Amino acid sequence: GINAEYGMVSLIEEDDISGPIDLKKTETVHDLRNRKIVAEKKMEDKEKMGGEIEDNKSGKSTDFFDLGPDLYGVIVLMVLYILQGVPLGLASSVPILIQKNVKGYSEQAAFSIVTYPFSCKLLWAPLVDCFYAERLGRRKSWLVPLQYAIGAVMLYIPSVIEDALGADGGGANVKVLALWFTFLTFLAATQDIAVDGWALSMLSKRN
């Protein structure tokens, strides 16, 4: 019943009918409203889950594969990440090629400086975010010239790498190899900064 004097609502649940009358549970109108909202929310969640189960049974794609408008962006990002991984793959193969043409492990270990740009890219990442040409956009201002630079370096390296590897029987010139591949890795690391930032703005929050 309703107690108008104290603004309270007294409820007798079905489970309490069999018990004494003093087992009444008294709740305020505000509590009842909250319980109603929670119940409605649970019903909505159950309906959503039921719909997803039906979709799975009918063979429809799940949210994981349903990229929607982000499909084009995901393809572009995959291509860019693959392109920037090519210099890393080439650099990782050099120590294997020069191990027979170096005097000791110290020279071979000196080539590890090639990996430093990816470890230190946080130092110039703010510059990539701050400086750009408005005509091209924040990310393309870096991606376009970096792709051209990486392509040019990869076309030029074969003309000097044969002698530097010691293919003529002499010792490998680790300094020349480290210099060129460090520069190439620096370009790839800078592109990685731009691509990561572009991914945040290109894709939707769901993906």
N, C-alpha and C positions, 0 to 999 in steps of 0.2 A: 504494500500500500504506500501512499504518499503522505509523509508527515510534513504538512505545510508550515508548521511552526519553526522547524529547524532546517527546512530546505533540504531534506534528505529523502532518498528513495530506498525503500526496503524491499528486498527481493527474497523470495523463497524458492530455491531451486528444487527441481524434481527429486534430486537425490536426497534432499533434506525433509521430504514430506513424511517419510517413515520415522524420522527422529522427533524428538521433543520440539515444541514450538519455539523454544528459546535458542535454537540453532540458526536463527535468521542471520543472513549476511546483509549488512547495511552498507551501501555504496553511494557516493555522491553522483550527481548528474554528470560531472566532469569525468569521473571514472567510467561511467557507462558509455560516454561518447568515445573515450579512448579505446575501450574494448571493441566497440563497433568498428572503429577505423582499423584496428589490428585484424579483426575478422575479415573485413573486406580486402585488406592487403593480402592476407593468406589465400583468399579465394582467387584473386588475380594471379598470384604466383602459381597456384595449382593449374589455372587455365593455361598460363604460358608454358609450363612444363608439359602439360598434356598436348599442346600444339606442337612442341618440339618433338615429342615422342612420335606423334602421328606423322610428322614430316620425315623422320628417320625411317619409319616403317614403310612409307610410300616411296622411299628411295631418293628423296629430295636432298640437295646438298646442305651440309651443316654450315654454321656460321664460320667455322675455321676455313673452309674452302670457298665460301661465298664472299669474294673480295669486292664485288660490286664495282663502283666507280674507281676503286683503288687498284684495279688490275693493271691498268696502263702504268701507273706509278711504280708498282712492284716490279714490273718487267724492266723499266728504265733503271731502277735501283740495282737489280740483279746484274744488268749489263755493265753498269759503272763499277760495281764492286769486283766483277770478274776482270775488267780492264786494269784496275789498279792492283789486282793481285798478280798480274803477269810479271811486272818488274820484281816482285818479291820472290816469285818462283825462279826467275833467272838468277837472282842474287844468291839464293840458297843453294844453287847447283855449283857455284864457283869454287867453294872450298873443296869439293870433291874433285874438280878438274885440276886444281893446282897442288894437290897434296903430294904428287910425285915430283914436282918441280920447285919446291921450296926447301930451304936449308934446314928449317926446324919448325917446331910447333908454334914458336912465338910469332913468326911471320904469318902463319896460317891463322892464328888467333887474332892478329891485328885486323884481319878482314871483318871481324865481328862489329866493327864500327858502323858497318852498313845498316845495322838494325837500330841504331840510335835515333834516327829521325822519327820513327813511330813511337819510341819511348818518350821523346821530348816534344811532341807536336803540341802539347798543351801550352808551350811557351809562345807560339805564334798563332794559336787558334783564335784569340780575340781579334787579331788583325784581319783574319779571314772574314769574321762576322761584321767588322766595323767598316771596312773599306770595300767599296764596290761601285760599279757604274750603273746609274739608274736606268740607262737605256737597255742594258742586258738583264739586270736584276741582281739580287744579292748573291745567288748561287752560281748562275751561269757566267757571271763576271770572272769567276775563278775556274769553273769547270772547262770552259771552252779553251782558254789559253793553256791550261795545264795539260789538256789532252793533246794539243799541238806540240807542246814542249816534250811530253813523254814520248810521243811518236818520233820527233826529231832526234832525241837522244838515242832511242833504240835503233834508229836507222844508222846513226853515226858510230855507235859502239862496236859493231862488227869490224870496222876498219882498223881499230886499235887493239881489240881484245885478243887477236891471234898472237901478236907479238908479246903482249902482256902476260898471256897464259904460259909462255915459254914453249910454244909449239915448235920452234926452230931448234930445240935442244938446249937452249940456255935456261937460266933460272926464271921463274915467274916474277913479274914486277907487281908485287902486292900493292904498293902505294898507288900505282896508276889504276889498278882494278878497284881498289877501295874508294878512290876519288870519284870515279865515274858512277859506280853503283851506289855510292852514298848520295850523290846528287840525284840519281834516278829514284832512289827510295824517298828522298826528300820531296820530290814532286808528287810521288804516289801518296805520301803521308798528308801532304797539303790537300790533295784531292779528296782523301778520306774525310778530312775535316768538313769540306764543303758538301760532300755527299751525305754525311751524317746529319748536318744541319738541314739539308734539303728534305731528307726523309721525315724529319719532325713536322715540317710545314706542308709536305706533299700529301701524306697519308692522313686518313681520318683518325679520330681518337680511338676508335674501336680496334684499328690495326696498328 
